[in-house]
Amino acid sequence: MTRRHYLVSYDISDDRRRNAVFKILEGQGDHVQYSVFFCEFNDRELAEVRARLRREINTTEDQVLLVDLGPSAAPLEHGIECLGRPYAPSVRTLVV
């Protein structure tokens, strides 16, 4: 399955729902700003994250944006322009 980069952002005023969404996303990608993550998903993972997010949000009050940034074969840093503090992807290690 092809993996793709996604920018995921959310606007949620309720603390409980916002914390639940944060917990879902923190294990999925880089937390780059308060309500913004860079993630990498294949189709199955994206469907699972969407389903988990839908269970947590109030669809009349909350908003979660999933922006497809293209194939993960290209390093994400090449398409990011930063003004101010530079973007530095976190180093993730697999612990078995």
Helices and strands as residue ranges (DSSP letters): E 4-11, H 15-26, E 29-33, E 36-41, H 43-56, E 63-71, G 76-79
